[in-house]
Amino acid sequence: MVTRVFLHLARAMGVVCVTWTLTMALFALLPGDAARTLAGPRASQTDVARLRAHLALDRPLTERLAARLRVTFHRADAIDAVHVDCTDIGTVHFDLGRSYVYGRPVTVLLAERLPASLALAALSAALTLALGVVLGFAARSGRAAILVSASRVLSATPAYAVGLALHELFARRLAWLPVESSLATLRAAVASSALPAATLAAAMLGPYVALARRRWAEIACEGFVVAAIARGASARGATWRHGLRAVSGAVVSLACVDAGALVGGAVLTERLFRWPGVGSLAIEALLGRDVPTLGGVVLVGATAVALTSTLGEVARAFADPRTAR
């Protein structure tokens, strides 16, 4: 089991490195002049040229990627490195650079935005997991199979459209929930998180219900469930009591992967509800051609997916030991 986890982590970290490199390369190939965008429309050609040289935008793509990699990871005794914004990791320094737009270290920006995204991702994943297990159990019979179809249709609907509908109904018309997100107090944060969490849960619900329904059907045919029914237990009660752990273990691995993806991937939802998370920061970085900030967002999102997917494998193995073999 331990060897399997380490192999999964090593593979996931490889994916993180490839994802970060490809994102930086694609961002560098976007049309337009990043130096002109950052300098502003009133900047002179001399200022634009100076900024382009300072940011290494006039170098070939491979040199720019190599320079970015050297800045991000370097030894503590590196002579040519600027250690103002570095984070120590033993003898290695980790530096995501300084935001072009905010003029602040990217690690500081991420540290401010990440808790909000983590809370929203965890709440959305927990809500989706609970609804998936319960609705999947209810959809075991043919008469309730429409729940699977309804959840799939809901998941196929763009999350932005679902969010707009929920926002219009519960925030503007009924005024039950705040129009804009606020994290000033715990009560305000809980109320503000309801709509974005429901929006993200609706977007993910379909696969969870289908998976849970299939696992519930398999559990109902297991010998221990049949034996419990033979001893006088009801079919519904025996299936729920003996199958909840196994079904939850099957679904929790999917929930962990989605939770990791939501850390940096809930861009439109965070933007719609003005949730101060990493997704909103990604939009601001993209609009401002802020390469260091965008790289930090991608790195955080990819790492979150890698770690949560490994956590999901571990949780599924504990819930159902047969999967650990």
VEXDREN-2710 file (C-alpha; in Angstrom, 1 decimal):
% VEXDREN-2710
k/r/px/py/pz
1/MET/0.0/0.0/0.0
2/VAL/2.8/2.4/0.9
3/THR/4.7/1.7/-2.3
4/ARG/1.5/2.2/-4.3
5/VAL/1.0/5.6/-2.7
6/PHE/4.6/6.7/-3.4
7/LEU/4.3/5.6/-7.0
8/HIS/1.1/7.5/-7.4
9/LEU/2.6/10.6/-5.8
10/ALA/5.7/10.4/-8.1
11/ARG/3.5/10.1/-11.2
12/ALA/1.3/13.0/-10.0
13/MET/4.3/15.3/-9.4
14/GLY/5.5/14.5/-13.0
15/VAL/2.1/15.6/-14.3
16/VAL/2.4/18.8/-12.2
17/CYS/5.7/19.7/-13.8
18/VAL/4.5/19.0/-17.3
19/THR/1.3/20.9/-16.8
20/TRP/3.2/24.0/-15.4
21/THR/5.7/23.9/-18.3
22/LEU/3.0/23.6/-21.0
23/THR/0.9/26.4/-19.4
24/MET/3.9/28.7/-19.4
25/ALA/4.7/27.9/-23.0
26/LEU/1.1/28.4/-24.2
27/PHE/0.8/31.7/-22.3
28/ALA/4.0/32.9/-23.9
29/LEU/2.6/32.1/-27.3
30/LEU/-0.6/34.1/-26.8
31/PRO/-1.1/36.9/-29.4
32/GLY/-0.4/40.5/-28.5
33/ASP/2.4/42.4/-26.8
34/ALA/2.6/41.5/-23.1
35/ALA/5.1/44.3/-22.5
36/ARG/2.7/46.9/-24.0
37/THR/-0.2/45.6/-22.0
38/LEU/1.8/45.8/-18.7
39/ALA/3.3/49.2/-19.5
40/GLY/0.0/50.7/-20.4
41/PRO/-1.2/52.6/-23.5
42/ARG/0.6/55.8/-22.6
43/ALA/4.0/54.3/-22.1
44/SER/6.7/55.3/-24.6
45/GLN/8.5/52.8/-26.9
46/THR/11.6/53.1/-24.8
47/ASP/9.8/52.2/-21.6
48/VAL/8.1/49.2/-23.4
49/ALA/11.4/48.0/-24.8
50/ARG/13.0/48.3/-21.3
51/LEU/10.2/46.4/-19.7
52/ARG/10.4/43.7/-22.5
53/ALA/14.1/43.2/-21.8
54/HIS/13.6/43.2/-18.0
55/LEU/11.0/40.5/-18.3
56/ALA/13.0/38.5/-20.8
57/LEU/10.2/38.8/-23.3
58/ASP/12.6/39.4/-26.1
59/ARG/14.3/36.0/-25.7
60/PRO/13.4/32.7/-27.4
61/LEU/10.7/30.6/-25.8
62/THR/13.1/27.9/-24.5
63/GLU/15.3/30.5/-22.8
64/ARG/12.3/32.2/-21.2
65/LEU/11.1/28.9/-19.8
66/ALA/14.5/27.9/-18.5
67/ALA/14.8/31.3/-16.9
68/ARG/11.4/31.0/-15.3
69/LEU/12.3/27.5/-14.0
70/ARG/15.6/28.8/-12.5
71/VAL/13.8/31.6/-10.7
72/THR/11.1/29.2/-9.3
73/PHE/13.5/26.6/-7.9
74/HIS/17.1/27.4/-7.0
75/ARG/19.6/26.6/-4.4
76/ALA/20.0/28.8/-1.3
77/ASP/23.6/29.6/-2.2
78/ALA/22.8/30.6/-5.8
79/ILE/24.8/33.8/-6.5
80/ASP/22.6/35.1/-9.4
81/ALA/19.3/34.6/-7.6
82/VAL/17.4/37.4/-5.8
83/HIS/16.1/35.9/-2.5
84/VAL/13.7/38.7/-1.5
85/ASP/10.5/36.7/-2.2
86/CYS/11.9/33.2/-1.6
87/THR/10.4/30.5/0.6
88/ASP/12.9/28.2/2.2
89/ILE/12.5/24.4/1.6
90/GLY/15.6/23.1/3.2
91/THR/18.6/23.9/1.0
92/VAL/16.3/24.8/-1.9
93/HIS/14.5/28.1/-2.4
94/PHE/11.0/28.3/-3.9
95/ASP/10.1/31.6/-5.6
96/LEU/7.1/32.2/-7.8
97/GLY/8.2/35.7/-8.5
98/ARG/6.4/39.1/-8.1
99/SER/3.1/39.9/-9.6
100/TYR/3.2/42.3/-12.5
101/VAL/-0.2/43.7/-11.7
102/TYR/-0.2/43.8/-7.9
103/GLY/3.5/44.4/-7.4
104/ARG/3.5/41.8/-4.5
105/PRO/5.0/38.3/-4.2
106/VAL/2.9/35.7/-5.8
107/THR/3.2/33.4/-2.8
108/VAL/1.6/36.1/-0.6
109/LEU/-1.3/36.6/-3.1
110/LEU/-1.9/32.8/-3.2
111/ALA/-1.7/32.5/0.6
112/GLU/-4.4/35.2/0.9
113/ARG/-6.7/33.6/-1.7
114/LEU/-6.1/29.9/-1.2
115/PRO/-8.0/29.4/2.1
116/ALA/-11.2/30.7/0.5
117/SER/-10.8/28.3/-2.5
118/LEU/-10.0/25.4/-0.3
119/ALA/-13.1/26.0/1.9
120/LEU/-15.3/26.3/-1.2
121/ALA/-13.8/23.2/-2.8
122/ALA/-14.2/21.1/0.3
123/LEU/-17.8/22.2/0.8
124/SER/-18.7/21.6/-2.8
125/ALA/-17.1/18.1/-2.8
126/ALA/-18.8/17.1/0.5
127/LEU/-22.2/18.3/-0.8
128/THR/-21.8/16.4/-4.0
129/LEU/-20.6/13.3/-2.2
130/ALA/-23.6/13.3/0.1
131/LEU/-26.1/14.0/-2.6
132/GLY/-24.5/11.4/-4.9
133/VAL/-24.7/8.6/-2.4
134/VAL/-28.2/9.4/-1.3
135/LEU/-29.7/9.9/-4.7
136/GLY/-27.8/6.9/-6.1
137/PHE/-29.4/4.8/-3.4
138/ALA/-32.9/6.2/-4.2
139/ALA/-32.3/5.6/-7.9
140/ARG/-31.7/1.8/-7.4
141/SER/-35.3/1.0/-8.5
142/GLY/-36.5/1.5/-12.0
143/ARG/-39.2/4.0/-11.0
144/ALA/-36.6/6.3/-9.5
145/ALA/-34.1/5.9/-12.3
146/ILE/-35.2/9.4/-13.6
147/LEU/-33.0/10.8/-10.8
148/VAL/-29.9/9.7/-12.8
149/SER/-31.2/11.3/-16.0
150/ALA/-32.1/14.5/-14.1
151/SER/-28.7/14.7/-12.5
152/ARG/-26.9/14.2/-15.8
153/VAL/-29.0/17.0/-17.4
154/LEU/-28.1/19.3/-14.6
155/SER/-24.4/18.5/-14.9
156/ALA/-24.6/19.1/-18.6
157/THR/-26.0/22.6/-18.1
158/PRO/-23.2/25.2/-18.0
159/ALA/-22.3/26.0/-14.4
160/TYR/-22.4/29.7/-15.2
161/ALA/-26.1/29.3/-16.3
162/VAL/-27.0/27.4/-13.1
163/GLY/-25.2/30.0/-11.0
164/LEU/-27.0/32.8/-12.6
165/ALA/-30.4/31.2/-12.1
166/LEU/-29.6/30.4/-8.4
167/HIS/-28.2/33.9/-7.9
168/GLU/-31.3/35.6/-9.5
169/LEU/-33.7/33.4/-7.4
170/PHE/-32.2/33.2/-4.0
171/ALA/-30.1/36.4/-3.8
172/ARG/-32.1/39.0/-5.8
173/ARG/-35.7/37.9/-5.8
174/LEU/-36.1/36.1/-2.5
175/ALA/-33.1/37.9/-0.8
176/TRP/-32.4/34.9/1.3
177/LEU/-28.7/35.0/0.6
178/PRO/-26.2/37.8/0.0
179/VAL/-25.8/39.3/-3.5
180/GLU/-22.0/39.5/-3.1
181/SER/-19.7/37.3/-1.1
182/SER/-18.2/38.4/2.1
183/LEU/-15.8/36.7/4.5
184/ALA/-15.9/39.4/7.2
185/THR/-17.6/37.1/9.7
186/LEU/-18.2/33.4/10.0
187/ARG/-22.0/33.9/9.5
188/ALA/-21.4/36.0/6.4
189/ALA/-18.9/33.4/5.0
190/VAL/-21.4/30.5/5.5
191/ALA/-24.2/32.4/3.8
192/SER/-21.9/33.6/1.0
193/SER/-20.7/30.0/0.3
194/ALA/-24.1/28.5/-0.2
195/LEU/-24.8/29.6/-3.8
196/PRO/-21.3/28.9/-5.2
197/ALA/-21.1/25.5/-3.5
198/ALA/-24.6/24.6/-4.8
199/THR/-23.5/25.7/-8.3
200/LEU/-20.4/23.6/-8.3
201/ALA/-22.2/20.6/-6.8
202/ALA/-24.9/20.8/-9.5
203/ALA/-22.2/20.8/-12.2
204/MET/-20.5/17.6/-10.8
205/LEU/-23.6/15.7/-9.5
206/GLY/-24.3/13.5/-12.6
207/PRO/-21.3/11.1/-12.5
208/TYR/-21.6/10.7/-8.7
209/VAL/-25.3/9.6/-8.9
210/ALA/-24.6/7.2/-11.7
211/LEU/-21.5/5.7/-10.0
212/ALA/-23.3/5.4/-6.6
213/ARG/-26.4/3.8/-8.2
214/ARG/-24.2/1.1/-9.9
215/ARG/-22.3/0.4/-6.7
216/TRP/-25.6/0.1/-4.7
217/ALA/-26.9/-2.4/-7.2
218/GLU/-23.7/-4.5/-6.9
219/ILE/-23.9/-4.4/-3.1
220/ALA/-27.5/-5.5/-3.1
221/CYS/-26.4/-8.8/-4.8
222/GLU/-23.6/-9.5/-2.4
223/GLY/-23.9/-12.6/-0.2
224/PHE/-23.7/-10.7/3.1
225/VAL/-26.7/-8.6/2.1
226/VAL/-28.7/-11.6/1.0
227/ALA/-27.9/-13.3/4.3
228/ALA/-29.0/-10.3/6.3
229/ILE/-32.3/-10.2/4.3
230/ALA/-32.7/-13.9/5.0
231/ARG/-32.3/-13.3/8.7
232/GLY/-35.3/-10.9/8.6
233/ALA/-33.8/-7.5/7.7
234/SER/-35.5/-5.4/5.1
235/ALA/-33.8/-5.2/1.7
236/ARG/-33.5/-1.4/1.8
237/GLY/-32.1/-1.4/5.4
238/ALA/-29.7/-4.3/4.8
239/THR/-28.3/-2.7/1.6
240/TRP/-27.9/0.7/3.2
241/ARG/-26.3/-0.6/6.4
242/HIS/-23.8/-3.0/4.8
243/GLY/-23.1/-1.1/1.6
244/LEU/-22.7/2.5/2.8
245/ARG/-19.0/2.2/3.5
246/ALA/-18.1/0.5/0.2
247/VAL/-20.2/2.9/-1.9
248/SER/-18.8/5.9/-0.1
249/GLY/-15.3/4.6/-0.7
250/ALA/-16.0/4.3/-4.4
251/VAL/-17.4/7.8/-4.6
252/VAL/-14.9/9.5/-2.3
253/SER/-12.0/9.0/-4.7
254/LEU/-13.9/10.9/-7.4
255/ALA/-14.8/13.6/-4.9
256/CYS/-11.1/14.1/-4.0
257/VAL/-10.1/14.5/-7.6
258/ASP/-12.9/17.1/-8.1
259/ALA/-12.0/18.9/-4.9
260/GLY/-8.4/19.3/-6.1
261/ALA/-9.6/20.5/-9.5
262/LEU/-11.9/23.0/-7.9
263/VAL/-9.1/24.7/-5.9
264/GLY/-7.9/26.5/-9.1
265/GLY/-10.6/25.5/-11.6
266/ALA/-13.8/27.2/-10.3
267/VAL/-12.9/30.3/-12.2
268/LEU/-16.3/31.3/-13.6
269/THR/-18.2/30.4/-10.5
270/GLU/-15.9/32.4/-8.3
271/ARG/-16.1/35.3/-10.7
272/LEU/-19.9/35.2/-10.8
273/PHE/-20.3/35.3/-7.0
274/ARG/-17.3/37.5/-6.4
275/TRP/-15.7/34.8/-4.2
276/PRO/-12.2/35.9/-3.3
277/GLY/-10.4/32.7/-4.3
278/VAL/-7.7/31.5/-6.6
279/GLY/-10.1/31.2/-9.5
280/SER/-10.8/35.0/-9.4
281/LEU/-7.1/35.6/-9.2
282/ALA/-6.5/33.5/-12.3
283/ILE/-9.0/35.7/-14.3
284/GLU/-7.2/38.8/-13.1
285/ALA/-3.8/37.4/-14.0
286/LEU/-5.0/36.3/-17.5
287/LEU/-6.5/39.7/-18.3
288/GLY/-3.4/41.5/-17.1
289/ARG/-0.9/39.1/-18.8
290/ASP/0.5/38.5/-15.3
291/VAL/2.8/35.5/-16.1
292/PRO/4.2/34.9/-12.5
293/THR/0.7/35.0/-11.0
294/LEU/-0.8/32.7/-13.6
295/GLY/2.1/30.3/-13.2
296/GLY/1.5/30.2/-9.4
297/VAL/-2.2/29.5/-9.9
298/VAL/-1.5/26.7/-12.3
299/LEU/1.1/25.2/-10.0
300/VAL/-1.3/25.3/-7.0
301/GLY/-4.2/23.8/-9.0
302/ALA/-2.1/21.0/-10.4
303/THR/-0.6/20.2/-7.1
304/ALA/-4.0/20.2/-5.4
305/VAL/-5.3/17.7/-8.0
306/ALA/-2.2/15.5/-7.5
307/LEU/-2.4/15.4/-3.7
308/THR/-6.2/15.0/-3.5
309/SER/-6.2/12.2/-6.1
310/THR/-3.6/10.3/-4.0
311/LEU/-5.7/11.0/-0.9
312/GLY/-8.7/9.6/-2.7
313/GLU/-6.9/6.4/-3.5
314/VAL/-5.9/6.0/0.1
315/ALA/-9.5/6.7/1.3
316/ARG/-11.0/4.2/-1.1
317/ALA/-8.5/1.5/0.0
318/PHE/-9.4/2.0/3.6
319/ALA/-13.2/2.0/2.8
320/ASP/-12.9/-1.1/0.6
321/PRO/-9.7/-3.1/1.3
322/ARG/-10.2/-5.2/-1.9
323/THR/-9.1/-2.1/-4.0
324/ALA/-5.7/-2.0/-2.3
325/ARG/-4.6/-5.3/-3.8
END
